[in-house]
Amino acid sequence: MRFPLLLVAATALAACSQTHHSHSDHEHHASAAASFGSQGPVTPWTHLNFVNDPEAFQFAIVTDRTGGMRPGVFSEAVDKLNLLQPEFVVSVGDLIEGYTEDRAQLASEWNDFDAMVQRLDMPFFYLAGNHDYTNNVMAEVWEERYGESYYHFTYRDTLFVMLNSNDGGETHTFSKGQVDWLAKTLKDNPEPRWTLIFTHSPLWDRENKDRWGEIEALLEDRQYTVFAGHHHRYVKDQRHGRKYFTLATTGGVSSMRGSRFGEFDHVVWVTMSDDGPIIANLMLDGIWDEDVRTAEMRDRQNNMIDRGRLSAPALLHRGDFTSGTAELRLTNDADIPYTLTAHLSARAGFTFTGESHRTLTVPPNEVRTLPIEVASLEPRSGDHNAIDVEWELEYQQGDSPIHYEGSRTLAVSREYPIKSLDNIELDGRLTEWQTGAFFTAADNQYLQAENWSGLSDADFSWSVAEGDDYVVLALKVTDDNIVRSESQDVWAGDTMLITLDARPSTRRRLKSTYNNRVPGERFMVLQPPAQGLDGDLKGNPKVPDAIQQVVHLTDTGYTAEIAIPHELLNEDHGSQWDGLRLNVLLRDVDPNEPGMVGREWLPSWDYEGSIGGAGSFYRE
């Protein structure tokens, strides 16, 4: 059952007390609530100031469940909340996977979610995240099921404001109407003992802050605290003398590296006092206070560990691999030193030379490397994970040591030549390409492979060559039913996804995991012509006009050529480009089949099962 907002608000208002109590009133009430036998000059207790202020109350917050949901986590949280018995539960959004205009799919996902929160003994307050409220259809479904997408209520003289950070025409934006509504709401509730703001996207922590400055200006004369989600990593911050919390996950995608990384599944337990909310993070592995990860710790982690700073670039080889020198690359962009200890272990078929435990201190604003001599017991072709590295990093913050631990994998990856091809005619027909130069899709399928009926249903091969002014990709696609969607969702039809990385070698050889990705690749999505629509090439970042593509329909599907100018590759590289990393995937949608079928050359680079450096090419 969903709790109607007007009913909840009315109940909360009725329960709300308009009288503040002094500390002495609290002590008197606490002591009067208990009785004791005769007390001598000493007693087996410290004092009798019980923490039972009648105006204090407890509620819980749940955070991101989706964006790569890990099944069972949120359901477990529901059961644990019933054990904890908060007075109510508040969300910060991303409750379903969403991102679709399919009403049946949305109904199924919302029904599954509602069934879980119906198990709660206490009220649950919904809030819209970008996975819940993105397009017009999702907005209509939200209004039909839950009413307003932003609202407020009061409880025991505390004002709760539930904002929708996706109603401004695109994700992570606020409409003017919502900001005007907030101004009126605050005017109508001028002096609560505290104001709590809930929003999905922490816009204060994004480059495009949209209208967040206007919202903060409306709040500046009152005591308030802000809670958000979206980033899937916990951070406590301070702005304008107030506390801002970005919460971790309650089942959403996460590398789960632990509390110091801000990556954990939790519910937030809030005790509301006259001095503001008291925060406890309740996790499966313990209870932490609100300083589990501060903005200062976040920044140092970023400068010591994340975004490729603690990295293991793949060891590239041409032909068969026998031996070579890999390295653990340590970049410290922080203002203090740290010490790293690495524990090495070889995968089956590989060995390394030297000690298995190695320690190195990295000074501030410097780069250090740990060389690792790697050998294969027999010559190997292709891509392989060779050496596992378990690491521990520690630095001193004041009187306290801050400790992190994690892992990296050193990979051995094949590097292919980019052949030169004279007189490429960009017509999409591929007559000048040699058949033997093409790479074929892997034998495995992914994404609902049960709908794949064989090579005639969905298959591809591809090649790459260098011309005078361009690097050209050639695609051959087999598809018995080409589907194009007129919606903005490129994944609603047939597509070829091309990933291209022309950055320097130390960057493009990294494994692009969720927690250590260094942005800089180009993602291009080719949509074939169908249903009167021309072939289209979209991308992230936006495909420059200098990139050209031509698609040619065939009896069995289509062929295509995509030309990327050398000047653009030089720009991505920062100088004359010397190599590329490439990957190609096919996604096939057929009528009357749920979801899509995928074919791949290599696993998508952000998959945990991918291998660092795989798909590397060099200029001959």
MARLOFI-397678 format. One line per 2 residues: their letters; for each residue x, y, z of C-alpha. Coordinates in pm, 1 decimal, always signed. Layout:
# residues N
a = X:Y:Z ~ ...
END
This chain:
# residues 620
mr = +0.0:+0.0:+0.0 ~ +126.2:+347.2:-84.0
fp = +79.2:+612.2:+185.0 ~ -115.6:+911.5:+42.5
ll = +94.8:+1221.5:+91.7 ~ -190.1:+1437.4:+222.3
lv = -279.6:+1177.1:+481.6 ~ +82.2:+1137.2:+593.3
aa = +132.2:+1512.5:+607.2 ~ -186.1:+1560.4:+807.4
ta = -88.1:+1287.2:+1051.7 ~ +258.6:+1434.5:+1084.7
la = +116.2:+1780.4:+1148.6 ~ -111.0:+1643.8:+1417.8
ac = +187.2:+1475.0:+1584.9 ~ +402.0:+1784.7:+1557.2
sq = +467.6:+1977.2:+1877.8 ~ +497.3:+2355.9:+1856.5
th = +667.4:+2385.4:+2198.1 ~ +1043.6:+2365.2:+2243.0
hs = +1178.2:+2213.7:+2565.9 ~ +1491.1:+2327.3:+2744.8
hs = +1770.3:+2091.9:+2847.5 ~ +1664.6:+2117.7:+3211.2
dh = +1307.6:+2020.8:+3113.8 ~ +1453.2:+1716.2:+2941.8
eh = +1655.1:+1614.9:+3250.0 ~ +1352.2:+1649.9:+3473.9
ha = +1135.9:+1443.4:+3239.6 ~ +1405.7:+1176.4:+3206.2
sa = +1461.6:+1134.9:+3578.2 ~ +1089.5:+1134.2:+3654.8
aa = +1035.7:+846.1:+3415.9 ~ +1229.3:+602.6:+3635.1
sf = +1246.6:+504.8:+4002.0 ~ +1532.1:+359.3:+4207.1
gs = +1591.3:+217.7:+4547.3 ~ +1787.8:+404.8:+4814.7
qg = +2105.3:+561.6:+4685.5 ~ +2421.5:+560.1:+4893.2
pv = +2721.7:+788.0:+4859.2 ~ +2831.8:+585.0:+4553.6
tp = +2617.9:+419.6:+4285.7 ~ +2674.5:+158.7:+4013.3
wt = +2576.7:+408.2:+3739.5 ~ +2725.9:+726.8:+3597.6
hl = +2423.8:+962.4:+3611.3 ~ +2048.0:+963.3:+3552.2
nf = +2018.3:+1203.5:+3259.1 ~ +1843.8:+955.1:+3032.2
vn = +1848.9:+1022.9:+2658.3 ~ +1473.0:+1014.6:+2608.4
dp = +1375.4:+1363.7:+2503.2 ~ +1009.1:+1329.8:+2396.9
ea = +1068.6:+1575.1:+2111.1 ~ +1350.8:+1364.1:+1962.0
fq = +1259.1:+1107.1:+1700.1 ~ +1431.9:+857.0:+1472.8
fa = +1382.7:+791.2:+1104.0 ~ +1584.9:+606.3:+836.3
iv = +1704.6:+699.1:+486.1 ~ +1757.5:+450.9:+202.8
td = +1964.0:+545.2:-100.7 ~ +2032.5:+429.9:-457.8
rt = +1897.2:+82.2:-534.9 ~ +1951.8:+87.5:-913.3
gg = +2188.8:+204.2:-1186.0 ~ +2316.2:-154.7:-1196.0
mr = +2107.5:-318.6:-924.4 ~ +2257.9:-596.9:-713.1
pg = +1959.4:-822.5:-640.8 ~ +1850.0:-885.7:-284.4
vf = +2028.6:-597.1:-111.5 ~ +1735.1:-357.8:-90.6
se = +1498.6:-635.7:+13.1 ~ +1738.1:-725.2:+294.8
av = +1743.6:-359.1:+398.8 ~ +1362.9:-362.3:+424.4
dk = +1378.2:-657.9:+662.5 ~ +1646.5:-491.1:+873.9
ln = +1449.1:-166.6:+891.5 ~ +1157.2:-360.5:+1037.2
ll = +1396.7:-485.0:+1307.1 ~ +1522.3:-131.5:+1376.5
qp = +1169.2:+18.4:+1382.6 ~ +1231.3:+378.6:+1274.9
ef = +925.4:+602.0:+1282.1 ~ +935.6:+626.4:+901.1
vv = +1168.9:+576.5:+604.1 ~ +1273.8:+838.8:+348.2
sv = +1429.6:+773.9:+5.3 ~ +1677.1:+974.4:-202.7
gd = +1570.5:+813.6:-531.9 ~ +1679.3:+571.1:-805.3
li = +1428.6:+311.1:-696.3 ~ +1384.2:+133.0:-1032.5
eg = +1609.8:+85.6:-1337.0 ~ +1367.4:+288.8:-1551.6
yt = +1507.5:+484.3:-1846.9 ~ +1237.3:+354.2:-2077.6
ed = +913.7:+469.5:-2240.4 ~ +765.2:+118.8:-2219.7
ra = +469.7:+148.3:-1979.0 ~ +451.0:-227.2:-1926.0
ql = +816.2:-237.1:-1824.0 ~ +771.6:+60.4:-1590.7
as = +464.0:-97.5:-1433.9 ~ +654.2:-420.8:-1374.6
ew = +949.7:-243.9:-1212.7 ~ +734.7:-19.3:-992.9
nd = +516.1:-313.0:-887.9 ~ +827.2:-505.7:-780.0
fd = +953.6:-209.1:-582.0 ~ +616.9:-129.6:-422.8
am = +584.2:-491.5:-313.7 ~ +908.0:-456.7:-116.1
vq = +824.2:-130.7:+61.3 ~ +476.3:-259.9:+141.3
rl = +654.6:-500.3:+379.4 ~ +771.5:-205.4:+590.7
dm = +586.5:-159.4:+918.9 ~ +625.9:+217.7:+893.9
pf = +551.1:+483.7:+626.6 ~ +783.5:+510.9:+326.7
fy = +835.5:+844.8:+146.3 ~ +918.5:+824.7:-224.5
la = +1161.2:+1056.8:-402.7 ~ +1235.0:+1065.7:-777.0
gn = +1583.0:+989.2:-908.7 ~ +1703.5:+1005.3:-1266.3
hd = +1624.1:+633.6:-1311.8 ~ +1268.5:+697.7:-1188.7
yt = +1178.4:+1022.5:-1364.6 ~ +1356.4:+1095.3:-1694.5
nn = +1112.4:+1123.9:-1986.3 ~ +749.6:+1229.6:-2027.0
vm = +616.7:+875.1:-2001.3 ~ +803.4:+811.1:-1674.9
ae = +676.0:+1145.4:-1539.7 ~ +318.2:+1050.2:-1629.8
vw = +354.0:+708.2:-1464.4 ~ +496.6:+872.0:-1149.8
ee = +203.1:+1118.0:-1131.3 ~ -50.4:+838.1:-1183.5
ry = +102.2:+620.7:-910.0 ~ +243.1:+867.6:-657.2
ge = +107.1:+1213.5:-730.5 ~ +338.9:+1512.8:-703.9
sy = +708.1:+1457.4:-776.8 ~ +811.1:+1719.2:-517.9
yh = +634.7:+1780.7:-188.0 ~ +686.1:+1855.9:+180.1
ft = +562.0:+1746.8:+518.7 ~ +629.4:+1839.5:+880.9
yr = +684.8:+1605.3:+1169.8 ~ +746.7:+1719.1:+1528.1
dt = +828.7:+2072.5:+1417.2 ~ +1079.4:+1948.5:+1156.3
lf = +1022.0:+2043.2:+792.0 ~ +1094.4:+1770.5:+535.6
vm = +1136.2:+1897.0:+175.7 ~ +1139.3:+1633.7:-100.2
ln = +1281.2:+1777.9:-424.5 ~ +1282.4:+1635.4:-778.3
sn = +1621.3:+1703.5:-938.6 ~ +1496.3:+1589.6:-1282.0
dg = +1194.2:+1807.6:-1361.9 ~ +1375.9:+2089.8:-1545.2
ge = +1349.2:+1938.0:-1892.0 ~ +1649.9:+1704.7:-1856.7
th = +1828.7:+1508.6:-1585.5 ~ +1993.9:+1694.9:-1296.5
tf = +1787.9:+2011.4:-1337.8 ~ +1516.4:+2191.5:-1142.8
sk = +1223.0:+2367.6:-1307.2 ~ +1149.4:+2729.7:-1222.2
gq = +808.1:+2611.9:-1102.9 ~ +969.0:+2385.9:-844.5
vd = +1198.4:+2662.1:-717.1 ~ +897.8:+2896.9:-688.5
wl = +710.9:+2622.1:-501.3 ~ +1004.0:+2584.9:-262.0
ak = +1006.8:+2960.2:-195.4 ~ +636.8:+2947.7:-101.6
tl = +680.9:+2633.7:+109.1 ~ +960.5:+2793.8:+309.3
kd = +758.1:+3114.7:+349.4 ~ +461.6:+2911.5:+477.2
np = +689.2:+2726.9:+723.8 ~ +911.8:+3009.2:+851.1
ep = +1042.0:+2877.3:+1183.5 ~ +1064.3:+2498.2:+1212.6
rw = +1326.4:+2378.7:+1453.7 ~ +1510.6:+2229.1:+1153.5
tl = +1469.9:+2190.5:+776.4 ~ +1577.2:+1867.3:+604.5
if = +1627.7:+1876.4:+225.5 ~ +1618.2:+1555.0:+21.6
th = +1721.9:+1551.4:-345.7 ~ +1858.3:+1278.6:-568.4
sp = +2137.6:+1460.1:-751.4 ~ +2398.9:+1647.3:-540.7
lw = +2407.3:+1942.1:-777.4 ~ +2637.6:+2139.6:-546.1
dr = +2905.6:+1881.8:-630.4 ~ +2860.7:+1895.5:-1009.9
en = +3014.6:+2128.1:-1266.3 ~ +2665.9:+2229.0:-1384.4
kd = +2490.2:+2328.1:-1062.7 ~ +2171.8:+2435.7:-1245.5
rw = +1946.6:+2623.7:-997.8 ~ +2113.4:+2494.5:-681.9
ge = +2244.6:+2841.3:-598.7 ~ +1886.2:+2972.1:-601.5
ie = +1780.0:+2692.7:-365.8 ~ +2064.2:+2765.3:-123.5
al = +1976.2:+3135.4:-126.9 ~ +1620.0:+3049.5:-18.9
le = +1756.1:+2840.2:+269.2 ~ +2028.5:+3074.1:+394.0
dr = +1835.6:+3215.6:+692.5 ~ +1743.3:+2883.7:+852.3
qy = +1906.2:+2575.4:+1003.3 ~ +1906.2:+2296.3:+745.8
tv = +2077.2:+1972.2:+639.2 ~ +2085.0:+1823.3:+288.3
fa = +2077.7:+1455.5:+183.6 ~ +2136.1:+1326.7:-172.3
gh = +2243.2:+1011.7:-358.5 ~ +2328.8:+943.5:-725.1
hh = +2710.1:+921.9:-697.7 ~ +2698.2:+582.6:-516.9
ry = +2979.0:+704.0:-289.3 ~ +2934.5:+852.5:+55.9
vk = +3069.0:+1202.8:+119.4 ~ +3004.1:+1439.3:+407.4
dq = +3062.8:+1801.3:+308.1 ~ +3014.0:+2147.6:+458.3
rh = +2863.4:+2443.7:+273.1 ~ +2757.8:+2776.1:+422.9
gr = +2807.8:+2628.2:+769.2 ~ +2561.3:+2343.1:+702.4
ky = +2614.0:+1972.2:+654.1 ~ +2559.3:+1814.4:+312.7
ft = +2552.9:+1435.3:+278.6 ~ +2588.9:+1238.9:-45.1
la = +2493.0:+882.3:+44.0 ~ +2635.6:+553.5:-86.2
tt = +2404.5:+268.9:-197.7 ~ +2130.6:+37.8:-82.1
gg = +2184.7:-214.2:-360.6 ~ +2297.2:+6.5:-654.1
vs = +2611.2:-58.8:-857.4 ~ +2924.9:-22.4:-646.6
sm = +3275.3:-161.8:-629.4 ~ +3212.7:-206.9:-254.1
rg = +3569.8:-119.6:-155.5 ~ +3459.7:-23.6:+193.3
sr = +3401.4:+268.7:+423.4 ~ +3712.9:+474.4:+346.7
fg = +3620.6:+472.6:-22.0 ~ +3263.3:+566.5:+61.2
ef = +3148.5:+248.7:-116.9 ~ +2912.0:+38.7:+93.5
dh = +2549.5:-60.9:+128.5 ~ +2380.4:+119.0:+416.3
vv = +2074.7:+276.7:+565.0 ~ +2119.2:+608.8:+740.0
wv = +1976.6:+624.9:+1091.6 ~ +1881.3:+980.8:+1185.1
tm = +1798.0:+1095.5:+1536.4 ~ +1638.2:+1439.5:+1517.9
sd = +1731.9:+1667.1:+1807.6 ~ +1699.2:+2040.6:+1872.2
dg = +2064.7:+2071.3:+1768.9 ~ +2003.4:+1905.8:+1433.6
pi = +2016.6:+1550.7:+1296.2 ~ +2251.1:+1298.1:+1454.5
ia = +2372.7:+1057.5:+1186.8 ~ +2461.5:+687.8:+1213.7
nl = +2546.0:+480.9:+905.1 ~ +2419.2:+127.6:+956.2
ml = +2597.6:-130.6:+741.2 ~ +2616.3:-506.9:+731.5
dg = +2970.0:-490.8:+868.7 ~ +2913.8:-236.5:+1145.6
iw = +2806.0:+109.3:+1249.8 ~ +3005.5:+423.0:+1158.2
de = +2957.3:+785.5:+1252.9 ~ +2905.0:+1068.6:+1004.1
dv = +3280.1:+1119.0:+952.4 ~ +3315.5:+779.5:+782.0
rt = +3434.1:+975.5:+476.8 ~ +3482.0:+1350.8:+469.4
ae = +3535.4:+1576.4:+169.4 ~ +3903.0:+1605.2:+267.6
mr = +3940.4:+1226.3:+268.6 ~ +3750.9:+1206.2:-61.9
dr = +3988.9:+1452.7:-225.8 ~ +4299.9:+1273.9:-99.3
qn = +4165.1:+939.7:-214.1 ~ +4104.8:+1086.3:-559.2
nm = +4456.7:+1229.6:-566.2 ~ +4627.7:+910.7:-448.7
id = +4418.0:+619.4:-576.0 ~ +4135.1:+687.3:-818.1
rg = +4117.6:+801.7:-1181.1 ~ +4424.9:+601.5:-1276.4
rl = +4657.2:+737.3:-1008.8 ~ +4714.8:+391.7:-859.8
sa = +4721.5:+190.6:-1179.0 ~ +4855.1:-120.7:-1344.8
pa = +4887.8:-49.2:-1719.6 ~ +4872.7:-364.7:-1930.7
ll = +5195.1:-511.4:-2064.5 ~ +5153.5:-512.2:-2443.2
hr = +5309.3:-769.1:-2677.4 ~ +5311.5:-831.9:-3052.4
gd = +5281.5:-1193.6:-3154.6 ~ +5330.5:-1445.5:-2873.2
ft = +5423.3:-1331.8:-2521.7 ~ +5712.7:-1494.6:-2331.6
sg = +5842.9:-1225.9:-2091.3 ~ +5847.1:-852.3:-2026.4
ta = +5850.5:-578.9:-1762.7 ~ +5520.2:-450.1:-1630.7
el = +5480.6:-184.5:-1364.0 ~ +5256.7:-63.2:-1088.7
rl = +5230.9:+312.3:-1149.6 ~ +5176.5:+536.0:-844.2
tn = +5084.9:+903.0:-890.9 ~ +5049.1:+1110.5:-573.4
da = +4877.1:+1440.8:-649.4 ~ +4804.1:+1502.4:-280.4
di = +4993.6:+1736.8:-49.8 ~ +5117.0:+1465.1:+187.4
py = +5316.0:+1141.6:+135.4 ~ +5175.9:+792.9:+155.0
tl = +5317.9:+441.3:+187.4 ~ +5201.9:+157.4:-34.2
ta = +5260.3:-213.9:+22.5 ~ +5196.4:-449.1:-270.0
hl = +5139.8:-824.9:-235.5 ~ +5192.3:-1007.2:-567.3
sa = +5056.2:-1345.3:-674.4 ~ +5087.1:-1502.5:-1020.6
ra = +4796.1:-1648.1:-1214.7 ~ +4824.5:-2001.8:-1353.2
gf = +5083.5:-2021.6:-1631.4 ~ +5266.6:-1700.1:-1529.3
tf = +5553.3:-1616.4:-1296.2 ~ +5724.5:-1300.6:-1170.8
tg = +6077.1:-1230.1:-1051.8 ~ +6161.1:-1094.3:-705.9
es = +5984.6:-1052.3:-372.7 ~ +5609.6:-1103.8:-345.9
hr = +5578.3:-821.5:-86.9 ~ +5707.0:-476.7:-183.0
tl = +5678.4:-142.5:-4.8 ~ +5726.1:+206.7:-146.0
tv = +5676.9:+558.3:-5.5 ~ +5543.8:+808.6:-258.6
pp = +5621.6:+1176.8:-183.1 ~ +5356.0:+1443.3:-245.7
ne = +5314.1:+1557.2:-606.3 ~ +5541.0:+1286.9:-747.1
vr = +5517.4:+968.8:-955.5 ~ +5681.1:+638.0:-863.9
tl = +5673.6:+297.5:-1033.3 ~ +5719.3:-56.8:-907.1
pi = +5866.3:-263.3:-1196.4 ~ +5752.4:-625.7:-1213.0
ev = +5930.3:-879.3:-1435.5 ~ +5661.4:-1109.4:-1578.0
as = +5713.1:-1433.7:-1770.6 ~ +5486.7:-1697.2:-1922.4
le = +5563.5:-2066.3:-1875.2 ~ +5489.5:-2113.4:-2247.5
pr = +5436.7:-1867.3:-2536.2 ~ +5090.0:-1713.1:-2525.7
sg = +4883.2:-1516.1:-2774.8 ~ +4586.0:-1293.7:-2698.5
dh = +4493.2:-1120.8:-2372.3 ~ +4551.5:-1263.2:-2024.9
na = +4537.3:-1152.0:-1662.8 ~ +4883.7:-1245.0:-1534.5
id = +4958.1:-1102.9:-1187.4 ~ +4718.3:-1013.5:-905.1
ve = +4825.3:-723.2:-684.9 ~ +4665.4:-679.0:-342.2
we = +4767.3:-337.7:-209.6 ~ +4750.2:-143.7:+114.7
le = +4790.6:+233.5:+127.4 ~ +4828.9:+443.4:+439.4
yq = +4879.0:+811.1:+518.3 ~ +4868.4:+1015.8:+835.3
qg = +4583.0:+1263.0:+896.1 ~ +4663.2:+1451.8:+1213.7
ds = +4715.9:+1190.0:+1482.0 ~ +4520.4:+922.3:+1296.7
pi = +4638.8:+681.6:+1026.7 ~ +4399.1:+655.5:+731.1
hy = +4414.8:+311.9:+573.7 ~ +4291.5:+183.6:+235.8
eg = +4320.6:-152.0:+69.4 ~ +4227.0:-285.5:-270.0
sr = +4346.5:-481.0:-570.9 ~ +4472.2:-438.4:-924.3
tl = +4543.6:-694.6:-1196.0 ~ +4843.4:-678.1:-1427.9
av = +4740.3:-793.1:-1774.6 ~ +4935.3:-915.1:-2074.8
sr = +4755.3:-797.5:-2389.7 ~ +4803.4:-846.4:-2762.8
ey = +4879.2:-535.3:-2970.4 ~ +4768.5:-542.5:-3336.8
pi = +4907.2:-339.2:-3627.9 ~ +4698.5:-78.0:-3808.1
ks = +4762.4:-148.2:-4174.4 ~ +4785.2:+130.5:-4431.3
ld = +4526.4:+118.5:-4707.8 ~ +4563.5:+338.6:-5011.9
ni = +4278.2:+508.6:-5194.2 ~ +3998.9:+427.8:-4949.5
el = +3671.7:+529.5:-5111.2 ~ +3427.5:+623.8:-4838.0
dg = +3115.7:+462.0:-4985.7 ~ +3030.6:+196.2:-4726.7
rl = +3070.7:-89.3:-4978.6 ~ +3414.8:-215.9:-4859.4
te = +3529.5:-328.9:-5204.5 ~ +3890.8:-226.1:-5132.3
wq = +3912.5:-413.5:-4799.7 ~ +4071.9:-756.6:-4778.9
tg = +3850.1:-1024.8:-4629.6 ~ +4129.1:-1171.9:-4417.8
af = +4189.5:-841.6:-4238.5 ~ +3856.0:-854.5:-4052.2
ft = +3805.2:-938.9:-3685.3 ~ +3501.3:-1151.5:-3605.7
aa = +3261.7:-1145.3:-3311.3 ~ +3343.9:-1371.8:-3020.4
dn = +3168.5:-1707.5:-2987.5 ~ +2983.3:-1600.9:-2672.5
qy = +2671.4:-1383.8:-2660.8 ~ +2546.0:-1149.7:-2393.8
lq = +2224.4:-962.5:-2313.3 ~ +1936.2:-1209.7:-2341.6
ae = +2115.0:-1460.3:-2562.4 ~ +1806.6:-1683.5:-2552.9
nw = +1659.7:-1456.3:-2824.5 ~ +1956.0:-1513.8:-3057.8
sg = +1868.2:-1763.7:-3330.6 ~ +2205.1:-1783.0:-3507.5
ls = +2450.4:-1592.7:-3725.6 ~ +2181.1:-1482.6:-3970.0
da = +1991.9:-1319.5:-3683.7 ~ +2280.3:-1102.0:-3558.2
df = +2651.4:-1113.7:-3636.1 ~ +2932.8:-880.9:-3742.7
sw = +3298.5:-848.2:-3835.4 ~ +3512.3:-536.4:-3852.7
sv = +3850.6:-396.8:-3956.0 ~ +4061.4:-82.5:-3921.2
ae = +4308.3:+80.8:-4159.3 ~ +4502.6:+406.4:-4188.3
gd = +4464.9:+633.8:-4489.8 ~ +4637.5:+959.8:-4573.6
dy = +4413.5:+1179.6:-4359.9 ~ +4189.9:+938.3:-4171.5
vv = +4175.6:+619.6:-3970.2 ~ +3883.1:+423.8:-4115.5
la = +3672.7:+156.1:-3946.8 ~ +3494.1:-96.4:-4168.6
lk = +3188.7:-286.4:-4041.7 ~ +3003.2:-586.1:-4188.1
vt = +2674.5:-658.2:-4010.5 ~ +2438.7:-949.4:-4059.9
dd = +2084.3:-873.6:-3944.3 ~ +1767.6:-1041.3:-4072.0
ni = +1543.7:-759.0:-3946.1 ~ +1681.4:-404.5:-3918.5
vr = +1493.9:-200.3:-3659.9 ~ +1521.3:+175.1:-3600.7
se = +1337.3:+363.8:-3330.5 ~ +1225.9:+721.8:-3376.8
sq = +1265.9:+783.8:-3001.7 ~ +1571.9:+948.4:-2851.0
dv = +1669.8:+615.7:-2693.2 ~ +1936.9:+478.8:-2928.1
wa = +1917.5:+138.6:-2757.1 ~ +1555.3:+95.2:-2866.0
gd = +1678.0:-12.3:-3212.9 ~ +1968.0:-190.6:-3382.0
tm = +2308.3:-36.9:-3310.9 ~ +2680.9:-88.6:-3342.3
li = +2875.6:+49.8:-3045.9 ~ +3234.7:+153.8:-3120.9
tl = +3473.3:+254.1:-2841.8 ~ +3788.1:+440.1:-2945.0
da = +4070.8:+556.0:-2719.0 ~ +4362.8:+754.6:-2865.2
rp = +4506.6:+885.1:-2538.1 ~ +4868.5:+821.9:-2433.0
st = +4961.0:+459.9:-2374.4 ~ +4968.1:+476.4:-1992.4
rr = +4603.5:+586.3:-1996.9 ~ +4454.4:+365.0:-2265.5
rl = +4619.9:+50.5:-2126.5 ~ +4424.8:+74.4:-1799.8
ks = +4132.7:-146.4:-1709.8 ~ +3830.1:+83.5:-1703.2
ty = +3661.8:-36.7:-1384.9 ~ +3376.9:+151.1:-1219.6
nn = +3605.6:+279.9:-942.6 ~ +3917.3:+355.9:-1148.0
rv = +3791.1:+478.1:-1484.1 ~ +3982.1:+765.8:-1640.9
pg = +3737.3:+931.9:-1883.0 ~ +3864.9:+1008.7:-2231.4
er = +3736.5:+738.2:-2465.5 ~ +3502.2:+818.1:-2750.6
fm = +3181.5:+616.3:-2762.4 ~ +3012.6:+613.5:-3102.8
vl = +2677.8:+449.0:-3176.4 ~ +2598.8:+371.1:-3540.6
qp = +2228.3:+335.9:-3621.2 ~ +2156.7:+174.1:-3961.0
pa = +1900.0:+321.8:-4201.5 ~ +1549.0:+177.7:-4167.0
qg = +1183.9:+284.3:-4175.7 ~ +1265.5:+592.2:-4383.5
ld = +1537.9:+710.1:-4141.7 ~ +1893.4:+771.9:-4259.5
gd = +2191.7:+606.5:-4099.4 ~ +2308.1:+809.6:-3798.9
lk = +2619.6:+827.1:-3583.6 ~ +2579.3:+951.7:-3226.7
gn = +2834.6:+960.7:-2951.1 ~ +2961.8:+1062.8:-2612.2
pk = +3119.5:+1309.8:-2638.7 ~ +2911.1:+1438.1:-2930.9
vp = +3047.4:+1310.4:-3263.0 ~ +3238.6:+1595.4:-3431.0
da = +3137.1:+1696.9:-3781.3 ~ +3487.3:+1596.9:-3897.2
iq = +3401.3:+1227.5:-3842.1 ~ +3230.5:+1087.7:-4150.3
qv = +3024.6:+773.1:-4193.6 ~ +2854.0:+598.0:-4483.0
vh = +2616.9:+300.7:-4442.5 ~ +2524.7:+67.9:-4729.6
lt = +2232.2:-174.6:-4703.5 ~ +2293.6:-531.4:-4826.9
dt = +2076.7:-838.9:-4878.3 ~ +2184.2:-975.7:-4539.2
gy = +2218.7:-656.2:-4336.1 ~ +2450.5:-362.6:-4397.8
ta = +2812.1:-252.5:-4431.1 ~ +2959.7:+75.9:-4314.1
ei = +3274.4:+287.6:-4309.3 ~ +3355.5:+542.7:-4038.1
ai = +3643.9:+784.8:-4099.7 ~ +3814.3:+957.5:-3804.1
ph = +4061.7:+1234.2:-3901.5 ~ +4419.8:+1223.1:-3774.4
el = +4378.1:+1575.5:-3633.3 ~ +4107.8:+1453.1:-3395.1
ln = +4321.0:+1158.5:-3278.3 ~ +4614.9:+1394.4:-3222.3
ed = +4385.8:+1615.4:-3013.7 ~ +4277.9:+1319.1:-2797.5
hg = +4640.0:+1208.2:-2760.9 ~ +4778.7:+1552.0:-2678.1
sq = +5042.7:+1517.9:-2950.9 ~ +5104.1:+1290.4:-3253.6
wd = +4897.8:+977.2:-3188.2 ~ +5095.1:+653.0:-3182.2
gl = +4828.0:+391.7:-3123.4 ~ +4464.1:+323.9:-3046.7
rl = +4246.8:+105.9:-2832.9 ~ +3933.5:-13.8:-3012.0
nv = +3630.3:-224.7:-2934.5 ~ +3315.3:-306.1:-3133.3
ll = +2984.4:-447.2:-3005.9 ~ +2653.5:-517.3:-3180.7
rd = +2313.0:-480.2:-3017.9 ~ +2020.9:-630.0:-3210.1
vd = +1653.4:-559.0:-3145.0 ~ +1386.0:-765.1:-3321.7
pn = +1006.7:-722.3:-3317.7 ~ +814.2:-920.6:-3056.3
ep = +1130.3:-1008.8:-2863.9 ~ +1191.9:-863.1:-2517.6
gm = +1515.7:-672.0:-2471.6 ~ +1810.4:-703.1:-2705.0
vg = +2069.7:-955.8:-2814.1 ~ +2436.9:-860.6:-2806.6
re = +2739.6:-980.7:-2999.5 ~ +3086.0:-862.3:-2903.1
wl = +3444.1:-867.4:-3024.6 ~ +3577.2:-806.8:-2672.6
ps = +3377.8:-768.0:-2351.4 ~ +3280.4:-406.3:-2288.1
wd = +3576.4:-239.9:-2116.3 ~ +3381.9:-141.4:-1806.0
ye = +3283.1:-504.4:-1736.5 ~ +3456.9:-661.0:-1439.2
gs = +3548.4:-952.4:-1667.4 ~ +3732.5:-735.2:-1920.2
ig = +4112.5:-737.7:-1949.4 ~ +4319.3:-421.0:-1929.6
ga = +4472.8:-312.2:-2260.3 ~ +4265.0:-555.9:-2466.9
gs = +4193.4:-416.1:-2813.6 ~ +4522.5:-225.7:-2848.3
fy = +4656.6:-127.3:-3192.6 ~ +4984.1:+37.2:-3302.0
re = +5075.8:+241.8:-3611.8 ~ +5306.1:+55.2:-3844.8
END
